[in-house]
Amino acid sequence: MGRRGPLAKKPPQLVAMPLDIDDSLLMPPTGLPSGAKRLYVRLAPSLLEDGRLRLETQHTLAVYCRLADEAERIADALEKEGIVRQGPHGQIVDGRCKMLAGHRSTLLRYASVLGLEPTGRARLQSAGVIQSVQQTDAELEVLFG
């Protein structure tokens, strides 16, 4: 009971749940590198189960996996070769550092779109796309390594 009378009831939220789960979405699209395929296979089951992986978001997940694989390879190469090298006029920072930073910011945007991180998942829940879900260990490992 509010100060000015009974509180208005909120209309029930409609939640869009997939009517039939398309198992073909569990298979990674052709053309993905092996590291991206492994990531896709790890993430796809939980995303499909929660309704976050659909035919229209499969490409987004594939791009996310490809970027994550590429960022990992760049980070490994920088770790092995070093970030700074000596040039004729002083120290030179490897250009792949800027590339890696760009990949990581893009990965965060894709993670938000897919609901792989808390703010993205909250946005999808408030829009009624998914119900409240817990992140799986695979999703957390991908995001926070």
Secondary structure, DSSP 8 states (H G I E B T S, - for coil): -BTTBS------------SS--GGGGS--TT--HHHHHHHHHHHHHHHHHT---TTTHHHHHHHHHHHHHHHHHHHHHHHH-SEEEETTEEEE-THHHHHHHHHHHHHHHHHHHT-SHHHHHHHHHTTSS------HHHHHHHH-
